[in-house]
Amino acid sequence: MSSQEKTFEIYSGVILQKRQIALHTYHIKIQSAYFSRIKYQAGLAIEVFLSNPYYDSGSVARTYSFWNYEPVYNTVDLAINTFSNGRGSRWVKSVQLGDVIFFKPPSAQIPLDETADEYLLIGDVTALSHLYEIHRAIAVSKRVSSLVFSANSADFFADIDNSFPLTSIIVNSLKPELIVEHIPQCFSQQTPNAIAYIFGDSKTTSLLENYLKQHPSFNLRKIHVQNFWGKE
């Protein structure tokens, strides 16, 4: 590891919980004294090392979105998908309760914009936990419409409180044009001052973003896009 790569801070935590919650998703809960220092906002993400960076000079990190943050117990919940069967997939399958893990300080990816009257939450199951967290952070007085898609119903999982607050459909996610067909059925085209969050693979997010931009009747003030595919 070069001197330049050592400029970031590294913290440690302990895995308190691990369980498989869907066909390609594991839920892990991490506890760390460092988490007491977090200034929480919906949209945080954390880079987790897949080995001990102090002993492994080639240690790599993967970025995972916060699913839930509990300041009382200094815990963070992550939902880690295994679709690509890459290093992150093998890591989450191998870790055990009580294992010490290492991570960089959390950072905001796309923070929640609280100024909208309506929110459109769109994404595939690789971003489901992030969409759940954004949804919980939106004021109850705001209107929320959603569309979460997967090719397999076994890949959906409930939110941290065991609820299913988002609209889900089974569709071939490799064919974004099929997803577009569902948008008019799910979203109002009358509410002014709306903001859309689109999460998923780059091909799908690009097509959905272009579709919404080409239909001004949705009254979108902003469209936030973030690619999630491969972030295992």
ABEGO torsion letter per residue (X at the ends): XBAAAAABBBBBBBBABBBBABAABBBBBBBBAAAAABBBBBGBBBBBBABBAAABAABBBBBBBBABBBAAAGBBBBBBBAAAGBAAAAAAAABBBGBBBBBBBBBBBBBBBAABABBBBBEBAAAAAAAAAAAAABBAABBBBBBBBBABAAABBBBAAGBBABBBBBBBAABAAAAAAAAAAABBAABBGBBBBBBEBAAAAAAAAAAAAABAAAGBABBBBBBABGBX
